[in-house]
Amino acid sequence: MIADKMNRSTNTLKSAMGGLKRDVPIISNRMIITLLIFCLVTSGCALIKLKNENTESLSSTVLVGRISTVVPGKGPIIVDEAI
């Protein structure tokens, strides 16, 4: 008798839990993959743009200040990039 009651309650619980088990629809998997690809592409484009902006800013760097020399020069002063 006790085993019969436990069996019935287990079956009731299984039937109630059966409605909760659902597979993830294929559409949501496709949306997740599409969103992931979109995020990767946009972050890649942002990094390429950042690289271009960094190159441009480095090429347009201006030094400001005074240059004092022992011998006065009459031409432009050329500063080479130090490595």
TIVEX-886073 format. One record per residue: residue number from 1; residue in one letter; chain; x, y, z of N, C-alpha, C in turn. Coordinates in pm, 1 decimal, always signed. Atoms other than C-alpha are relative to their C-alpha. Layout:
// TIVEX-886073
R seq type mol      n_X      n_Y      n_Z     ca_X     ca_Y     ca_Z      c_X      c_Y      c_Z
R NUM    A   A        X        Y        Z        X        Y        Z        X        Y        Z
...
***
This chain:
// TIVEX-886073
R seq type mol      n_X      n_Y      n_Z     ca_X     ca_Y     ca_Z      c_X      c_Y      c_Z
R   1    M   A    +81.5   -119.0     +0.0     +0.0     +0.0     +0.0    +86.8   +126.6     +0.0
R   2    I   A    -89.0   -116.1     -4.6   +276.6   +248.8    +89.4    +77.6    +10.2   -130.9
R   3    A   A    -73.4     -0.4   +126.2   +470.5   +145.7   -218.5    -89.8    +48.1   -112.7
R   4    D   A    +94.9    -42.3   +102.7   +157.5   +201.9   -428.8    -18.6   +152.1     +4.0
R   5    K   A    +14.8   -145.7    -14.0   +115.6   +557.7   -290.9   +125.8    +72.2    -50.9
R   6    M   A   -124.5    -61.3    +45.2   +481.7   +635.9   -354.6    +10.0     -8.0   -152.5
R   7    N   A     -3.2    +18.1   +144.0   +449.5   +498.7   -706.5    -90.4   +101.9    -69.3
R   8    R   A    +93.2    -97.2    +57.1   +147.0   +721.2   -775.6    +55.9   +142.9     +8.6
R   9    S   A    -54.9   -135.5    -14.7   +317.7  +1032.3   -637.9   +119.7    +21.1    -92.9
R  10    T   A   -112.6     -9.7    +92.7   +627.3   +959.0   -845.1    -50.6    +19.1   -142.3
R  11    N   A    +56.8    -15.2   +133.9   +415.2   +920.3  -1159.2    -59.2   +139.2    -19.3
R  12    T   A    +57.2   -133.6     +7.5   +233.7  +1245.5  -1083.1   +110.9   +103.5    -16.8
R  13    L   A   -113.2    -91.6     +9.3   +564.7  +1424.1  -1034.2    +63.8     -7.6   -138.8
R  14    K   A    -58.4    +16.5   +132.7   +703.3  +1278.7  -1358.8    -87.2    +64.8   -106.7
R  15    S   A    +86.7    -59.9   +101.1   +397.5  +1389.5  -1554.0     +2.0   +152.5     +9.5
R  16    A   A     -7.7   -144.6    -16.2   +420.3  +1740.5  -1408.0   +133.1    +52.8    -54.3
R  17    M   A   -131.6    -42.2    +47.1   +792.0  +1761.2  -1490.0    +14.6    -21.0   -150.4
R  18    G   A     -9.3    +28.2   +142.9   +738.1  +1623.1  -1840.5    -34.3   +121.4    -84.0
R  19    G   A    +36.3   -120.1    +73.6   +576.3  +1948.5  -1951.4   +108.7   +106.6     +3.0
R  20    L   A   -106.9    -99.1    -11.9   +882.7  +2145.2  -1840.6   +116.9    -28.2    -93.4
R  21    K   A   -111.3    +36.1    +86.8  +1125.7  +1955.3  -2062.7    -32.7    +39.2   -142.7
R  22    R   A    +19.1    -43.3   +138.3  +1151.2  +2129.7  -2395.6   +136.1    +18.4    -62.9
R  23    D   A   -123.4    -22.7    +73.6  +1420.5  +2139.9  -2658.4     +5.7   +146.6    -41.1
R  24    V   A    -17.9   -137.3    +45.3  +1564.3  +2475.8  -2754.8    -29.8     +2.7   -149.1
R  25    P   A    +32.9     -4.1   +142.4  +1413.0  +2569.2  -3089.8   +120.9    +35.5    -85.6
R  26    I   A   -110.2    -25.6    +92.8  +1643.5  +2581.6  -3390.5    +10.3   +149.3    -29.7
R  27    I   A     -0.6   -143.1    +30.7  +1544.0  +2943.5  -3453.9    +84.0    +76.8   +101.6
R  28    S   A    -78.2    -73.4    -99.2  +1694.5  +3060.9  -3126.1   +148.1    -32.9    -12.2
R  29    N   A   -140.9    +33.6    +23.1  +2017.2  +2871.2  -3200.0    +54.8    +82.5   -115.8
R  30    R   A    -43.5    -80.0   +113.8  +2037.3  +3049.5  -3535.3    +15.4   +146.2    +40.3
R  31    M   A     -9.1   -139.3    -44.4  +1971.4  +3383.1  -3368.1   +123.7    +21.1    +86.8
R  32    I   A   -118.0    -10.6    -85.2  +2245.6  +3317.8  -3112.8   +125.9     +2.8    -85.8
R  33    I   A   -116.4     +3.6    +88.4  +2494.6  +3230.1  -3386.3    +10.8   +129.9    -79.1
R  34    T   A     +0.0   -125.9    +75.1  +2391.7  +3536.1  -3589.5    +46.4   +115.2    +88.2
R  35    L   A    -40.8   -105.3    -93.2  +2430.8  +3762.0  -3286.0   +148.3     -9.7    +32.1
R  36    L   A   -142.3    +19.3    -27.9  +2771.9  +3611.9  -3208.2    +85.5    +48.0   -117.1
R  37    I   A    -74.2    -44.0   +118.3  +2892.7  +3667.5  -3565.8     -5.0   +151.8    -12.1
R  38    F   A    +14.5   -145.3     +5.7  +2756.5  +4024.1  -3559.0    +93.8    +68.1    +99.5
R  39    C   A    -87.5    -58.3   -102.5  +2943.6  +4098.5  -3235.3   +147.3    -10.8    -40.1
R  40    L   A   -139.0    +17.6    +40.5  +3269.4  +3955.5  -3370.4    +36.8    +92.4   -115.6
R  41    V   A    -27.8    -86.2   +114.9  +3243.0  +4149.9  -3697.3    +10.4   +145.2    +44.5
R  42    T   A     -4.3   -139.8    -42.6  +3164.5  +4480.9  -3527.1   +122.4    +29.6    +86.4
R  43    S   A   -119.8    -24.6    -81.1  +3445.6  +4441.4  -3273.5   +125.0     -3.5    -87.2
R  44    G   A   -113.1     +2.9    +92.9  +3686.2  +4349.3  -3555.4    +11.1   +129.7    -77.3
R  45    C   A     -0.4   -127.3    +73.3  +3583.6  +4658.3  -3752.8    +45.7   +113.9    +90.7
R  46    A   A    -41.7   -104.6    -94.4  +3630.2  +4873.2  -3442.3   +150.7     -5.2    +22.9
R  47    L   A   -144.9    +11.0    -19.6  +3982.2  +4736.5  -3393.2    +76.9    +48.6   -122.6
R  48    I   A    -65.3    -48.8   +121.2  +4073.4  +4806.6  -3757.0     -5.1   +152.4     -4.7
R  49    K   A    +13.0   -145.5     -1.6  +3939.4  +5161.8  -3724.9    +94.8    +60.9   +103.7
R  50    L   A    -89.8    -48.6   -104.5  +4135.4  +5207.4  -3401.0   +145.0     -2.8    -46.7
R  51    K   A   -136.7     +9.6    +52.0  +4455.2  +5090.3  -3571.1    +27.3   +113.3    -98.6
R  52    N   A    -16.8   -109.1    +97.0  +4403.1  +5339.0  -3855.2    +10.0   +135.3    +69.9
R  53    E   A     -4.0   -126.8    -74.0  +4334.0  +5623.7  -3611.7   +131.7    +14.6    +76.1
R  54    N   A   -126.6     -4.2    -73.3  +4642.1  +5532.9  -3408.0   +115.3    +32.8    -94.2
R  55    T   A   -104.1    -28.8    +99.4  +4861.5  +5533.1  -3719.0     -4.9   +145.7    -42.4
R  56    E   A    +15.9   -140.0    +40.4  +4720.4  +5870.3  -3823.0    +47.1    +94.7   +109.6
R  57    S   A    -40.2    -89.0   -109.2  +4774.9  +6023.4  -3479.1   +151.4     -2.4    +20.0
R  58    L   A   -145.3     +6.9    -14.8  +5133.3  +5898.0  -3463.6    +71.3    +75.1   -111.5
R  59    S   A    -65.1    -69.7   +111.5  +5211.1  +6042.1  -3805.9    -19.4   +151.2     +8.3
R  60    S   A    +24.5   -144.1     -8.4  +5070.3  +6384.0  -3714.8    +42.6    +59.5   +134.9
R  61    T   A    -47.8    -50.6   -127.8  +5247.5  +6426.0  -3382.3    +92.0   +119.1    -23.1
R  62    V   A    -77.7   -123.1    +15.2  +5397.2  +6772.9  -3345.1    +77.4    +24.0   +129.1
R  63    L   A    -83.0    -37.5   -114.6  +5684.4  +6865.6  -3118.6     +0.4   +151.2    +12.0
R  64    V   A     +2.1   -143.7    -23.0  +5663.0  +7209.1  -2964.2   +104.5    +31.5   +106.1
R  65    G   A    -99.4    -39.3    -98.2  +5943.2  +7384.6  -2784.7   +106.5    +88.3    -62.0
R  66    R   A   -111.0    -83.3    +47.6  +6263.5  +7583.4  -2819.9   +121.5    -88.2    -24.1
R  67    I   A   -123.8    +70.8    +30.6  +6582.0  +7460.9  -2977.0   +112.5   +102.3     +9.1
R  68    S   A   -114.6    -90.8    -12.2  +6904.1  +7623.9  -2870.9   +124.5    -73.1    -48.6
R  69    T   A   -123.2    +57.5    +53.5  +7227.6  +7561.9  -3056.2   +113.0    +99.8    +17.0
R  70    V   A   -116.2    -86.4    -10.2  +7576.6  +7697.5  -3039.8    +14.8    +80.8   -128.5
R  71    V   A    -11.8    -64.6   +130.7  +7577.8  +7777.1  -3411.3   -140.8    +25.8    -52.2
R  72    P   A   +134.7    -25.5    +52.1  +7269.4  +7954.0  -3547.3    -15.0    -57.3   -140.2
R  73    G   A    +25.6    +58.1   +130.6  +7113.9  +7778.1  -3846.1    -98.1    +85.1    -77.0
R  74    K   A    +89.8    -79.9    +83.2  +6935.6  +7936.9  -4140.0   -105.2    -86.2    -71.2
R  75    G   A    +92.8    +88.1    +69.3  +6742.1  +7632.0  -4264.4    -95.0    -68.0    +99.1
R  76    P   A    +92.7    +71.7    -88.4  +6471.0  +7407.8  -4129.6    +71.3   -102.6    +85.6
R  77    I   A    -55.9   +101.7    -89.7  +6541.6  +7174.2  -3842.1    -78.1   -128.2    -23.7
R  78    I   A    +62.9   +129.5    +27.7  +6472.0  +6811.2  -3927.1    +31.8    -92.5   +117.0
R  79    V   A    -15.5    +92.5   -112.5  +6414.1  +6569.5  -3642.7    -30.2   -139.5    -50.8
R  80    D   A    +19.9   +139.4    +42.4  +6461.7  +6200.1  -3725.1    -67.7    -76.3   +112.9
R  81    E   A    +68.5    +84.6    -98.7  +6251.2  +5939.0  -3555.9   +102.4    -88.6    +68.4
R  82    A   A    -94.1    +81.3    -76.4  +6450.6  +5773.2  -3279.3    -62.6   -136.7    +24.8
R  83    I   A    +51.4   +136.9    -20.3  +6413.4  +5398.0  -3255.8    +54.2    -55.4   +127.9
***
